[in-house]
Each structure stands twice: as C-alpha cells, then as structure tokens.
Amino acid sequence: MIRILTFLVIIILTCFFISCTPSTSALVYKNPKYASYQSAKVVILPFKDAEAQVGSGEIVSSMFEMDLRSMGKFEVIKRTQLDKILIEQKLSLSGLIEDPVSVGKLVKADVVVMGTVTTWKESDYFSGIPTTVGASIKGIHVETGITLWSIDKTSSTIFNYGLLYPTTQCTRIAKKLCEEMVNALIEK
C-alpha cells in the first residue's frame, strides 16, 4: 500500500513539474553582417503592446533591456538617457518610433531595437488555457537601415499562478521569454 501511494505521489509530482515548464517556439534570423555588430551600442525603444493589453510592451521591453544588458555583449543605452536627449531636443518618442533610425542617430547608437508583444494571455485555471506571452523583436542597423537580427518567440505554461498572484502570471512568462530571446541572440 505504501509503495502504491509513493508511486502515485511521484506520478502526480512529475505531472505537476512538467506542466510548470514553459513550452517555447522560436524563429531566429541573423543577417550575415550581424557578427560585426555583437559589441554595438544599442538603444531599445518601447515595444508595442499586445492587442487590448496596455502596458505589456513596456514590461517586455524593460525585461529585454535588462537581460541584454546583463549579457555584457552590447552597450545598452539607458531609457533615461534616451528620454533626456528627447527632452533636450524637444521631441516626443511617440512620433519617432515610426522612424527608428532617427532615434538611433540622435543617441549615437549603432543598432535600434524595436518590438511588438504579439501575445499576452493570462491562463484560465478552470478551462486549462495556458498563460502565453509572445514577442517579435528586431535589431536595425542605424547607418544602413537593414535588419541585423530578428527573433519571434512564444512561451507558455499551464501552471496557474493566477489564484495566488493574478498580476504575475504573464510577467513571469515574459521574464522567461526575454531570457530565452537574448540567449538565442547571443548564441553563435
């Protein structure tokens, strides 16, 4: 009887931990010229929000910036520096996002990073719908305007933090997503 209970507990715990593991899919593109810009000066623009999910773009762009900076491969221009330059120039970032190369030139960056949060869905505990976060991010060379790299990735998990921490479900998955995207970018 004890062996059967132990076996059942092991099976249940295994299923639990498997369900907590994010599943991901990725599409990574690196331009042949990418290698020469691995130590570039980079500015990260605020990402566009997922549909009907105000603030999702800011969360993902901040996390991506933090993860990119922690890798130490790029010199990442802080958002405060960008804001300061825009104030000095009496410009608004909202109008410049349509022309990312101009933003890059203003802050003397080599690469402008822009992105869109493609998915931001919290899980539904009762129907088994997973928490899913996806993003599409690209790095554009300021001088030529060519795309040096792009990453499209989605992460999800069926484990539900929502009952205890309703505001952190997507944020936790977004953090994992950004880590995986930066690792994919840095890999050779």
C-alpha positions in Angstrom: 0.0 0.0 0.0 2.8 2.4 0.9 4.6 1.6 -2.4 1.4 2.4 -4.4 0.9 5.7 -2.6 4.6 6.6 -3.1 4.3 5.7 -6.8 1.1 7.8 -7.1 2.8 10.8 -5.4 5.8 10.6 -7.7 3.5 10.5 -10.8 1.5 13.4 -9.6 4.6 15.5 -8.8 6.1 14.6 -12.1 2.9 15.7 -14.0 2.9 18.9 -11.9 6.5 19.8 -12.7 6.1 19.0 -16.4 3.1 21.3 -16.5 5.0 24.1 -14.9 7.7 24.0 -17.6 7.2 26.7 -20.2 6.9 25.5 -23.8 8.5 27.7 -26.4 8.9 28.0 -30.1 11.3 30.4 -31.8 12.2 31.8 -35.2 15.6 33.5 -35.2 17.2 35.4 -38.1 20.7 36.7 -38.1 22.0 38.8 -41.0 25.4 37.7 -42.2 26.7 41.2 -41.1 25.4 40.5 -37.5 28.7 39.2 -36.3 30.4 42.5 -36.8 27.8 44.2 -34.5 28.0 42.0 -31.5 29.6 44.7 -29.4 27.5 47.5 -30.8 25.9 50.4 -29.0 22.2 49.6 -28.8 19.1 51.6 -28.0 15.9 49.8 -27.1 12.6 51.5 -28.0 9.4 50.8 -26.1 7.7 47.8 -27.6 4.1 48.0 -29.0 1.5 46.5 -26.7 -0.3 43.3 -27.4 -3.9 43.9 -28.5 -6.0 45.2 -25.6 -3.1 44.7 -23.2 -2.0 48.2 -22.3 1.5 48.2 -20.7 2.6 44.8 -22.0 5.0 46.4 -24.4 6.7 48.4 -21.6 7.0 45.3 -19.4 8.6 43.2 -22.1 10.9 45.9 -23.5 12.2 46.6 -19.9 12.8 42.9 -19.3 14.5 42.5 -22.7 16.7 45.5 -22.0 17.7 44.2 -18.6 18.6 40.8 -20.0 20.5 42.2 -22.9 22.5 44.4 -20.6 23.3 41.6 -18.2 24.9 39.6 -21.1 27.6 42.2 -21.4 27.8 41.8 -25.2 26.2 45.1 -26.1 26.5 48.6 -24.7 22.8 49.3 -24.0 21.8 53.0 -23.8 19.6 53.5 -20.8 16.0 54.6 -21.3 16.7 57.6 -19.1 19.4 58.8 -21.4 17.1 58.5 -24.4 14.4 60.5 -22.5 16.9 63.1 -21.6 18.1 63.6 -25.2 14.5 63.8 -26.4 13.7 66.4 -23.8 16.7 68.5 -24.8 15.7 68.2 -28.5 12.1 69.0 -27.6 10.9 65.8 -29.2 8.5 63.0 -28.4 9.4 59.4 -28.7 5.9 58.5 -29.9 6.4 60.3 -33.2 10.0 59.0 -33.6 9.1 55.3 -33.2 7.8 55.4 -36.8 11.4 56.3 -37.8 13.7 54.2 -35.5 16.8 55.1 -37.5 16.4 58.8 -36.5 16.2 57.8 -32.8 19.4 55.8 -33.2 21.2 58.7 -34.8 20.0 61.0 -32.0 21.6 58.9 -29.3 24.6 57.8 -31.5 23.6 54.1 -31.4 24.7 51.5 -33.9 21.6 49.4 -33.5 18.0 50.3 -32.7 15.9 47.5 -31.1 12.1 47.6 -31.6 9.5 45.1 -31.0 5.9 44.1 -30.6 4.2 41.9 -27.9 2.3 39.6 -30.1 0.5 37.6 -27.3 -0.3 38.4 -23.7 -2.9 35.9 -22.4 -3.4 35.0 -18.7 -4.4 31.4 -18.0 -7.9 30.4 -17.2 -7.5 28.0 -14.3 -10.8 26.3 -14.8 -10.7 25.7 -18.5 -7.0 24.8 -18.7 -6.0 27.6 -21.0 -2.2 28.3 -20.5 -0.6 31.7 -19.8 1.0 32.7 -23.0 3.4 35.6 -23.9 4.9 36.1 -27.3 7.0 38.8 -28.9 8.6 39.8 -32.2 11.8 41.8 -31.8 14.3 43.1 -34.3 17.6 45.0 -34.4 18.0 47.6 -37.1 21.4 48.9 -38.2 21.3 52.7 -37.9 23.5 53.6 -40.8 22.0 51.3 -43.4 18.5 50.6 -42.1 18.9 46.9 -42.6 17.6 44.3 -40.1 20.6 42.7 -38.4 18.6 40.2 -36.5 15.1 39.3 -35.6 13.5 36.9 -33.1 9.9 35.7 -32.9 9.2 33.6 -29.8 6.3 32.5 -27.7 6.4 31.0 -24.2 3.6 29.4 -22.3 2.8 27.3 -19.3 -0.3 25.6 -18.0 0.7 26.1 -14.4 -1.6 28.8 -12.9 -0.2 31.5 -10.6 -3.5 33.4 -11.0 -5.2 32.1 -8.0 -2.4 33.4 -5.7 -0.7 36.0 -7.8 -3.1 37.2 -10.6 -0.9 40.0 -11.9 2.3 38.0 -12.1 1.3 35.2 -14.5 2.2 36.9 -17.7 5.1 38.8 -16.1 6.8 35.5 -15.1 6.4 34.1 -18.5 7.6 37.3 -20.1 10.7 37.2 -18.0 11.5 33.7 -19.2 10.7 34.7 -22.8 13.1 37.6 -22.7 15.9 35.5 -21.2 15.4 32.9 -23.9 15.3 35.5 -26.7 18.5 37.2 -25.5 20.2 33.7 -25.2 19.1 32.9 -28.8 20.5 36.2 -30.0 23.9 35.7 -28.3 24.4 32.1 -29.4 26.6 31.6 -32.4 
